[in-house]
């Protein structure tokens, strides 16, 4: 009983500490300072520094992005755009995928450590059934959630930890699932220089054109198609097995 109470108290303390850090970052004005306007103003100096210190710049970028993803702070899309602008669409996209995936895995491991495996399943039989269904079809479900960014990134990091998804499945679906959208944003970021030169206002929404949304949705539907196909082949295999 005492150990259970200590565990609950520790959870409250950890969650409270995270909340304080997030509030401090919110009121510090750091998010407002890191804007496209700031990038427009200092792009020449920043670009020259990145060219002169390529490896250090990449390490700094990875560190900032991983921290943002691990703390579930907003701004992942903006950082991906900046990565494309500073390093080009290929290297910038690769760095963004690595950083976002690392941050996501850290959140997943932290949530699983704090709340335990199958936290949702302990809420009752219906929740346990839902958790079991997600685990059984984790590859398809998680790929869909990653391919079509309809839900907040941090939420897709937490839910798999709560339902007991394996780390390997979570990590691989995260990496492969975020690649399409990440490289779309990195490619858009590589063209920020032209936007800055024209004096036009940049909008993240303008990056996700109907064609891009259609492509992401098509990939998501393809991932979902694996669920009925898997059940069909499992049913056929069970029928073909001799009865005792």
Order of alpha helices (4+ residues) and beta strands (2+ residues): alpha-alpha-alpha-alpha-alpha-alpha-alpha-alpha-alpha-alpha-alpha-alpha
